[in-house]
Amino acid sequence: MSDVTPLDTVGEFGLIRRIQQTITLRQPSTKLGIGDDAAILTPLAGHDMVISTDMLVEGVHFDLTFCPLKHLGYKAVAVNVSDMAAMNAIPTQIVVALSIGARFSVEAVEELYEGMRLACEAYDVDLVGGDTTGSRGGLTISITALGQVAAGKAVRRGGAGPNDLLCVTGDLGGAYLGLQVLEREKQAWQADPETQPELGKYPYVLQRQLRPEARMDVIHELREIGVVPTSMIDISDGLASEVLHLCQASGTGARVFSENLPIANPTLEVAEEFNLDPIMCMLNGGEDYELLFTVPLAAHQLIKNHPDITIIGHMVEKSEGTNLITKSGQPVPLRAQGFNHF
């Protein structure tokens, strides 16, 4: 095993200097990044600033038994960028705060930041500062993301109206099934530490769980074709939960058609292996970080052939309720059964 460097041999400022050396600034709105008491940003004229914070806590949001630190760093950035996408904003900067215990080495922290660096590169985001502190418990990562959107063009959850089309990007359920695979292999390893994990045949669902991607690509594509969603949210806690959020904020109901829900073949195969209902996985699994959004009926022609957008239903009057419509045409009230933070 190669030598590792204890954190106390470099100290907080030494660690920050090592991290600073790996950071490249890309955004014209970034005037000063890491290295002073605060970053200096200059937002673009005619734009609103959008700010969001997400916290990832060891033992609650991730398990280092099976989550590589580089993937964790990438995911921590991606889930914050996903919040920017859900507001129709372009992410520009992030600030990272870490609470980290002495069991982690300098190299482990650098591996975590390498994942963040790769994500910042992928999404054209600047890491401009943050904080590090010790911890008597596990690892906690808190990231604040900043973005910009043309003044008045931010998309909120509350803008949908009856007859708007309800759309989703990508496919659903993969992250949840990836977690099931990882949990199963962890249990097998705990029962017999000599057991080698059998992960080779699950690349798709493992990728969906360990290294999700924020759908900034779709945000850019919608802008190119002139489609502005009337409401939008990212799918972190499960599709059913997010549909209910849109309906509550917009004062509407919704009809979601089960036969329209998108699922990838590898996800379907794992659901069958675990004897899980694919519809349940798509509705309640969470952590897909796809976008759920509504558009006016008039936008149908513009999005109907988009390869990565699926129309899964439409909004209705609030009095009609929020229902999943089964293949037989029966309405089943949607219930939020996804991840609950408390």
C-alpha positions in Angstrom: 0.0 0.0 0.0 1.4 3.4 -0.9 2.1 6.0 1.8 -0.6 8.4 2.7 -0.3 11.8 4.2 -2.2 12.6 7.4 -4.2 15.8 7.3 -2.4 17.2 10.4 0.9 17.2 8.6 -0.2 19.8 6.1 -2.9 21.6 8.1 -5.9 23.5 6.9 -4.1 26.1 4.9 -1.6 23.7 3.4 -4.6 21.6 2.3 -6.3 24.6 0.8 -3.1 25.6 -1.1 -2.9 22.1 -2.6 -6.5 22.2 -3.7 -6.0 25.8 -5.1 -3.3 24.6 -7.4 -5.7 22.2 -9.1 -8.4 24.8 -9.8 -8.8 26.6 -13.2 -11.2 29.5 -13.4 -13.3 29.7 -16.5 -16.2 32.1 -15.9 -15.9 35.8 -16.9 -18.0 36.7 -13.9 -15.4 35.3 -11.5 -13.0 38.1 -10.5 -11.3 36.4 -7.6 -11.5 32.7 -6.5 -9.8 30.7 -3.8 -7.1 32.4 -1.7 -8.6 35.3 0.1 -11.3 35.9 2.8 -14.0 35.8 0.1 -14.5 35.3 -3.6 -15.4 38.3 -5.8 -18.0 37.8 -8.5 -19.5 40.2 -11.1 -22.9 39.1 -12.3 -23.8 39.8 -15.9 -25.9 42.8 -16.6 -29.6 41.9 -17.3 -29.3 38.7 -15.4 -30.7 37.4 -12.1 -28.5 35.4 -9.8 -29.7 32.0 -8.6 -28.3 30.4 -5.4 -28.8 26.9 -4.1 -27.2 24.7 -1.4 -27.1 21.0 -1.0 -25.6 19.0 1.8 -24.4 15.4 1.6 -23.9 13.5 4.9 -22.0 10.3 5.3 -24.4 7.5 6.4 -27.4 9.5 5.2 -26.7 10.3 1.6 -23.7 8.1 0.8 -21.9 5.1 2.0 -18.1 5.1 1.6 -18.1 1.3 1.7 -19.1 1.3 -1.9 -18.9 5.0 -3.1 -15.5 6.0 -4.5 -14.4 9.4 -3.3 -13.8 10.7 -6.9 -17.4 9.7 -7.9 -18.7 11.3 -4.7 -17.0 14.6 -5.5 -18.4 14.5 -9.0 -21.9 13.7 -7.7 -21.8 16.4 -5.1 -21.2 19.0 -7.8 -23.7 17.5 -10.2 -26.6 17.5 -7.8 -26.1 21.2 -7.2 -25.8 21.9 -10.9 -29.1 20.0 -11.3 -30.8 22.5 -9.1 -29.5 25.3 -11.4 -30.9 23.4 -14.4 -34.3 23.1 -12.7 -34.4 26.9 -12.5 -33.5 27.3 -16.2 -30.2 28.9 -15.0 -26.6 28.5 -16.1 -24.4 27.4 -13.2 -21.3 29.7 -12.8 -19.6 29.1 -9.5 -19.7 26.8 -6.5 -18.4 27.1 -2.9 -17.5 23.9 -1.1 -17.5 23.3 2.7 -16.1 20.1 4.1 -16.3 18.6 7.6 -13.8 15.8 7.6 -12.4 13.4 10.2 -8.8 12.5 10.9 -9.3 9.0 9.4 -9.1 10.7 5.9 -5.7 11.3 4.4 -4.6 14.3 2.3 -4.7 12.0 -0.7 -8.3 11.0 0.1 -9.3 14.7 0.2 -7.5 15.3 -3.1 -9.3 12.4 -4.7 -12.6 13.9 -3.6 -11.6 17.3 -5.1 -10.5 15.6 -8.3 -14.1 14.4 -8.8 -15.3 18.0 -8.1 -12.7 19.4 -10.6 -13.9 17.0 -13.3 -17.5 18.0 -12.7 -16.6 21.7 -12.7 -14.9 21.1 -16.0 -17.8 19.2 -17.4 -20.3 21.9 -16.5 -18.1 24.9 -17.0 -18.3 26.0 -13.3 -15.7 27.7 -11.1 -14.9 26.5 -7.6 -14.2 29.8 -5.9 -14.0 29.1 -2.2 -15.4 27.4 0.8 -14.3 26.1 4.2 -12.7 23.0 5.8 -13.1 21.8 9.4 -12.5 18.7 11.4 -15.2 16.2 12.3 -15.6 13.7 15.1 -18.1 11.9 13.0 -18.1 11.1 9.3 -17.7 13.2 6.2 -20.1 16.0 5.4 -20.0 17.9 2.1 -21.9 21.2 1.7 -21.9 22.9 -1.7 -23.5 26.2 -2.5 -24.0 26.8 -6.2 -24.5 30.1 -8.0 -25.9 30.6 -11.4 -27.3 33.2 -13.8 -30.4 33.5 -15.8 -31.7 36.3 -18.0 -33.8 38.6 -15.9 -37.3 37.3 -15.5 -36.6 34.0 -17.3 -36.1 31.7 -14.2 -38.5 28.8 -14.2 -40.2 28.1 -10.9 -42.3 25.2 -9.7 -45.5 27.2 -9.7 -46.1 28.2 -13.3 -48.0 25.2 -14.7 -51.6 25.4 -15.8 -54.3 22.9 -16.8 -53.6 21.2 -20.2 -49.8 21.8 -20.0 -47.8 18.8 -21.1 -45.9 17.0 -18.3 -42.5 15.9 -19.5 -39.4 14.1 -18.2 -35.9 13.9 -19.5 -33.9 10.6 -19.8 -35.1 7.5 -18.0 -36.1 6.7 -14.4 -35.4 4.1 -11.7 -31.8 3.4 -12.6 -30.2 5.1 -9.5 -32.5 3.3 -7.1 -31.7 -0.1 -8.7 -28.0 0.7 -8.6 -28.4 1.3 -4.9 -30.1 -2.1 -4.4 -27.1 -3.8 -6.2 -24.6 -2.0 -4.0 -26.5 -2.7 -0.8 -26.8 -6.4 -1.7 -23.0 -6.7 -2.4 -22.2 -4.8 0.8 -24.3 -7.3 2.9 -22.6 -10.2 1.2 -19.2 -8.7 2.0 -20.1 -8.0 5.6 -21.2 -11.7 6.0 -17.9 -12.9 4.4 -15.1 -10.4 3.9 -13.5 -12.8 1.4 -16.4 -12.4 -0.9 -15.6 -10.4 -4.1 -18.4 -8.0 -5.2 -20.2 -9.0 -8.4 -20.7 -5.7 -10.1 -19.5 -6.3 -13.6 -22.9 -6.8 -15.1 -24.5 -3.7 -13.7 -22.6 -0.8 -15.2 -25.6 1.3 -16.2 -27.5 1.3 -12.9 -24.2 1.7 -10.9 -23.3 4.8 -13.0 -26.8 6.2 -12.4 -26.3 5.9 -8.7 -22.7 6.7 -8.2 -22.1 9.4 -10.8 -25.4 11.0 -12.0 -25.3 13.8 -14.6 -27.2 17.1 -14.3 -29.3 17.7 -17.5 -27.8 21.0 -18.5 -27.7 19.6 -22.1 -31.5 19.6 -22.2 -31.7 23.2 -20.8 -29.4 24.4 -23.6 -31.4 22.4 -26.2 -34.8 23.8 -25.1 -33.3 27.3 -25.4 -32.2 26.5 -28.9 -35.6 25.5 -30.0 -37.3 28.4 -28.2 -39.2 26.3 -25.6 -39.5 27.8 -22.1 -41.0 25.4 -19.5 -43.9 26.8 -17.5 -42.7 24.9 -14.4 -39.7 22.7 -13.6 -38.1 20.6 -10.8 -35.3 18.0 -10.7 -36.0 14.5 -9.7 -34.1 13.9 -6.5 -36.7 12.3 -4.2 -38.7 10.3 -6.7 -41.0 11.2 -9.6 -44.2 10.9 -7.6 -42.9 13.3 -5.0 -41.8 15.8 -7.6 -45.1 15.7 -9.6 -46.9 16.5 -6.3 -44.5 19.4 -5.7 -45.3 20.9 -9.1 -49.0 20.4 -8.6 -49.0 21.9 -5.1 -47.0 25.0 -6.2 -49.0 25.5 -9.4 -52.5 24.8 -7.9 -53.2 22.0 -10.3 -53.7 18.3 -10.5 -52.0 15.9 -13.0 -52.5 12.7 -15.0 -49.4 10.6 -15.3 -49.7 7.6 -17.7 -47.8 4.5 -16.4 -47.2 3.2 -19.9 -45.4 6.4 -20.9 -42.9 6.3 -18.0 -39.4 5.8 -19.5 -37.1 3.0 -18.2 -33.9 1.8 -19.7 -33.5 -1.9 -20.5 -30.6 -2.5 -18.1 -32.8 -0.9 -15.3 -35.7 -3.1 -16.2 -33.5 -6.2 -16.1 -32.2 -5.4 -12.6 -35.8 -4.7 -11.4 -36.8 -8.2 -12.6 -33.7 -9.7 -10.9 -34.7 -8.1 -7.6 -38.4 -8.9 -8.1 -39.3 -5.2 -7.9 -42.1 -3.5 -9.7 -40.5 -1.2 -12.3 -43.3 1.3 -12.0 -42.6 1.6 -8.2 -38.9 2.1 -8.9 -39.6 4.9 -11.4 -42.1 6.6 -9.2 -40.4 6.4 -5.8 -36.7 5.5 -6.3 -35.2 9.0 -6.5 -31.7 10.3 -7.2 -32.2 10.1 -11.0 -31.6 13.9 -11.2 -33.6 14.0 -14.4 -35.7 17.1 -15.1 -39.5 17.1 -14.7 -41.1 20.0 -16.4 -44.3 21.3 -18.1 -44.7 23.1 -21.4 -47.7 24.6 -23.1 -49.7 22.4 -25.4 -48.5 24.5 -28.3 -44.9 23.3 -27.7 -45.9 19.7 -28.5 -44.6 19.8 -32.1 -41.3 21.2 -31.0 -40.5 18.5 -28.4 -42.4 15.4 -29.5 -39.4 14.0 -31.5 -36.7 15.0 -29.0 -34.8 11.8 -28.3 -34.3 12.5 -24.6 -37.7 14.0 -23.6 -40.8 11.9 -22.9 -44.3 13.3 -22.5 -45.6 11.3 -19.5 -48.9 13.1 -19.0 -50.6 16.5 -18.6 -51.7 18.9 -15.9 -55.4 19.1 -15.0 -57.6 21.2 -12.7 -56.8 20.7 -9.1 -60.3 19.3 -8.4 -59.4 16.3 -10.6 -56.6 15.2 -8.3 -53.1 13.9 -9.1 -53.3 10.4 -10.5 -51.3 7.7 -12.1 -53.3 6.3 -15.0 -52.7 2.5 -15.3 -52.6 0.7 -18.6 -56.2 -0.3 -18.1 -57.2 3.3 -17.7 -57.8 3.2 -13.9 -56.7 6.3 -11.9 -54.5 5.7 -8.8 -53.8 8.6 -6.6 -50.1 9.5 -6.5 -48.4 9.3 -3.1 -45.0 10.6 -2.2 -43.1 7.5 -1.1 -39.6 8.5 -2.1 -36.7 9.6 0.1 -37.6 11.4 3.3 -34.7 13.5 4.8 -36.2 13.1 8.3 
